[in-house]
Amino acid sequence: MVGQKQELAAVVLGDPRWAAVVARDREADGQFFFAVRTTGVYCRPSCGARTPRPENVVFFLSPDEAEKAGFRPCRRCHPEQSSEGGRYAEWIVALCRLIEASDTMPSLQTLADTAGISKYHLQRRFKAATGLSPRAYGMAHRVRKVRGSLSAGSHVTETIYAAGYSSSGRFYADADQMLGMTPGAFRKGGANVEIRFAVGECSLGAILVAASGRGVCAISLGDDPERLVRDMQDNFPHANFVGGDAGFEQMVARVVGFVEQPGLGLDLPLDVRGTVFQQRVWQALREIPPGSTTTYSELARRIDAPRAVRAVAGACAANLLAVAIPCHRVLRLDGSLSGYRWGVERKRALLLRERDNADEA
């Protein structure tokens, strides 16, 4: 049960719409609705009620869809009443269902013809409503089907065809990125996946480095080494954790050296796991050179999602690889520091160190 809740929470936390719910974003009203399983109520994103636990949340694109699923409208925000974006909801829902029901991803032209609008208008409205492009939405749906099927204990062969793959070759080509491990290992809850780790010290405090067979999967900074280890174990409750040997200690030393001297670079393989949207944000972060900074708004524009500023901030907050994926290089629009998973003071120290390093160069 705990594993299932963690899986549900991970799906919602990785959805760009969750950031709008947490922020009570009025601009998102009419673009989607969220329901809470424990209360049986659905709401607008801007609803002022207490923010629910993510594992209890499910998203819908229209009031009708939420009510057909058995939820009733919130008496506080009255989501069943019309809103500015509501007139787009019906055909967006239809397009989502078409994508989900198709064995192969429909072309953008097919989707545009179905909606009776231009491809440009389709892309813009679809992304505004779901936070993703139609193609990214299709991939995210396929990932959910694969994860859900394997978590329920289905055999890999059944999962291949249930997720719409016409061949096992294509499935296995995508599985590594979708699951972060082999399908068989994921089906067993991460059992037998070996993760090596070690805790060291750097000028910013304790540092934990962990790696799977694919590469470095976690770099954490903090004051309490034991807390860093517990947090890592929570991400893989069934994995086999192995203390780092002498060779692994050299990898840790390279990470520490990069923290102290950013100009050295960090040429190590990374095991980057996240949603399609998060992957786009993290790749854009890695393209920001040391000594440079950007804003959440600019980062959203770089990934062609200018309205998804809060979702971009959420993806930065979900990053597990400190310094390797440099979310510390993102500032507020006014240039001030915002929150940082490993502490604002560490963010300030990293930025000062990188600027000093760039000036010396």
C-alpha positions, 0 to 999 in steps of 0.5 A: 500500500505504501509503495502504491501511494508513493507511485501515485504521489510521484505521478501527480508531483511530476505533472505540471498541473500540480504546481498550478494547484499548489499555487492556486493559479487563477489563470489555470481555471477552466484549463483543467480540474482536480479531484480528491479521492478521499473527499469525492469532490472536484475543484478549480485549480484556484480553489482556496480549500486546503491543498490535498495530499498528492497521492489523493489527487486526480486531474480532469479536463472538464466538469462532466468528466469529473462527475462521470468519474463519481466526483461532485462539485466543490461548494466553495469554488463551484467548478461546474460553472462556466469559465473563460477557458471552459469552451475549449475543454470539450474538444481537448478532452476528445483529443486526449481520449483519441490519443489514449485510445490510439495504438500509435500517436496520431499526427498533429494534422490528424488532431487538428482536423479532428478539432477543426482548428489549425495545428498552431492553435491546437498546439497552443491550446493543448499545451495551455490545458495540459502543460504538455504538447500532444506528443508529450502527452501521448508519451506520458500516457504510455509511461503511466500505462507501462508503470501501472501495468507492471506495478499491478503485477502484469507480465512484461509481454502483456504490458508491451501490447497493453501500452500500444507497442507493436514490437518488443524491440521498441518497448525495450528501447524506451523502457530504460528512460521510462522506468530507470531500470529493466521492466522486470526489475520495476515489476518487482518494485525495484528489487535487485536493483543495486545502488551504490552510495557514499557520504562525504564532506565538502565546504557546503556540508555533508554530500551524498552521491549515489549511482545505479548501473546507469550512472549517478542517480542522486547528489544531495547536500545537507547538514545531517548525513543520516537524513541524506541516506534516509531520503535516498532509501525512501526513493527505492524502498526495495533496492539493494544499497551497497556502500561505495568501494575505493573506485566509487570513492573516486567518483565521489571525489570528482563530484566534490571537486566539481562542487569546489571548482565548477570549472573542472566540469563533471563528465560522469554518466547520469541516471536522470529519471522524471516525467517528459516535462521534467526531462525537458526542463532538466536538459535546459538547465544543463545547457546553462553554463557555469557563471550564468543564470536565468529566470523561471520565465526565461527557462519556460520560454526556452522549452517552448512553454511560456505559460508553465512558469510554475510548472518549471519551478516545480521541475526544478524543485524535483531535481535530485542531482544537485550541481549536476543538473544546475537548478541553482542557476535559476533566479526569480524575475527580479534577480533574487534567490528563490527556494532551493532543495538543499538550502538557499545559502548553499544556492548563494554559495554555489552562484558566488563560487561559479561567478568567481571561477568565471571571472578568474578564467 
